[in-house]
Amino acid sequence: MATVANFTIDRGSNVCVELFARDSEGNYLNLVGHTASGYMRYKYNSGVIFDLQPTIDPSYISGAININLFGTGTTNLFPGVHYYDIYAYSGNNRTRIIQGQVYVSPDITR
């Protein structure tokens, strides 16, 4: 089962988020030899609106996934609650390791 982790994006701002993938017993996943991908959607069944470009922390065994986004990429996101998931890939294996909600907070001053 994927780890559930929610986070916030302040629209128009740079975003640095560190998420931790864990197994069913709460241990960090060993991600040696894996790559990651993850996308955000307005609804579960809508099209992809944003590539989160997740990267696996170089320690690999910490289960840490980093998301680093620039304000130029977050400016066009609509405020509200959206959904995302992150998959880890190794060879032909694909595993959903993290999922959750992203709250995009509106900006007032541009």
C-alpha positions as CSV (number, residue, x, y, z in Angstrom):
1,M,0.0,0.0,0.0
2,A,1.3,3.5,-0.9
3,T,2.3,5.9,1.8
4,V,-0.2,8.8,2.1
5,A,1.4,12.2,2.3
6,N,-0.4,15.5,1.7
7,F,1.4,18.8,1.0
8,T,0.8,22.5,0.0
9,I,1.9,24.5,-3.0
10,D,1.8,28.3,-2.7
11,R,0.8,29.2,-6.3
12,G,3.6,31.1,-8.0
13,S,6.2,30.1,-5.4
14,N,9.2,27.8,-5.5
15,V,8.4,24.5,-3.8
16,C,10.8,22.1,-2.1
17,V,9.1,19.0,-0.5
18,E,10.6,15.9,0.9
19,L,8.3,12.9,1.2
20,F,9.1,9.5,2.7
21,A,8.0,6.2,1.3
22,R,7.4,3.5,3.9
23,D,6.3,-0.2,3.8
24,S,3.3,-1.6,5.7
25,E,5.4,-1.9,8.9
26,G,6.5,1.8,8.8
27,N,10.1,1.1,7.6
28,Y,11.6,3.3,4.9
29,L,11.6,1.7,1.5
30,N,15.0,0.8,0.0
31,L,15.0,2.5,-3.4
32,V,18.4,1.4,-4.6
33,G,18.2,0.9,-8.4
34,H,14.9,2.7,-8.7
35,T,13.8,5.8,-10.6
36,A,10.6,7.8,-9.9
37,S,7.8,9.6,-11.7
38,G,4.8,11.4,-10.4
39,Y,1.9,13.6,-11.6
40,M,-0.8,15.8,-10.3
41,R,-4.4,15.8,-11.5
42,Y,-7.4,18.0,-10.6
43,K,-9.5,14.9,-10.1
44,Y,-8.6,11.2,-10.0
45,N,-10.0,10.7,-13.5
46,S,-8.9,13.9,-15.2
47,G,-5.9,14.5,-17.4
48,V,-2.4,15.2,-16.0
49,I,-2.0,18.9,-15.1
50,F,1.5,18.9,-13.6
51,D,4.6,16.8,-13.7
52,L,6.0,16.8,-10.2
53,Q,9.5,15.6,-11.4
54,P,10.2,13.6,-8.3
55,T,13.7,12.4,-7.6
56,I,15.0,9.7,-5.3
57,D,17.3,11.0,-2.5
58,P,20.9,9.7,-3.2
59,S,20.9,7.8,0.1
60,Y,18.3,5.4,-1.5
61,I,17.6,3.6,1.7
62,S,15.9,6.5,3.5
63,G,12.8,6.2,1.3
64,A,13.1,10.0,0.6
65,I,11.6,11.4,-2.5
66,N,12.3,15.1,-3.3
67,I,10.0,17.4,-5.3
68,N,11.6,20.8,-6.3
69,L,9.5,23.1,-8.4
70,F,10.0,26.6,-9.6
71,G,7.4,29.4,-9.3
72,T,7.2,29.7,-13.1
73,G,5.7,26.2,-13.1
74,T,3.3,26.6,-10.2
75,T,1.9,30.0,-11.4
76,N,-0.8,28.5,-13.6
77,L,-2.1,25.9,-11.1
78,F,-5.7,26.5,-10.0
79,P,-6.2,26.9,-6.3
80,G,-7.9,24.1,-4.4
81,V,-7.3,20.4,-3.6
82,H,-5.8,18.2,-6.2
83,Y,-4.5,14.6,-6.3
84,Y,-1.1,13.0,-7.0
85,D,0.8,9.8,-6.8
86,I,4.5,8.8,-7.2
87,Y,5.7,5.5,-8.7
88,A,9.1,3.9,-8.3
89,Y,10.5,1.9,-11.3
90,S,13.1,-0.8,-11.4
91,G,13.4,-2.8,-14.6
92,N,9.9,-3.9,-15.5
93,N,8.6,-3.4,-12.0
94,R,6.3,-0.4,-11.3
95,T,5.1,0.3,-7.7
96,R,3.0,3.2,-6.4
97,I,5.0,4.3,-3.3
98,I,3.4,7.6,-2.3
99,Q,0.0,9.2,-2.9
100,G,-2.1,12.0,-1.5
101,Q,-3.6,15.4,-1.9
102,V,-1.9,18.7,-2.9
103,Y,-3.5,21.9,-1.7
104,V,-2.7,24.8,-4.0
105,S,-3.1,28.0,-2.1
106,P,-4.1,31.1,-4.1
107,D,-1.8,34.1,-4.5
108,I,-3.1,37.6,-4.1
109,T,-0.2,39.7,-5.3
110,R,1.4,38.9,-8.6
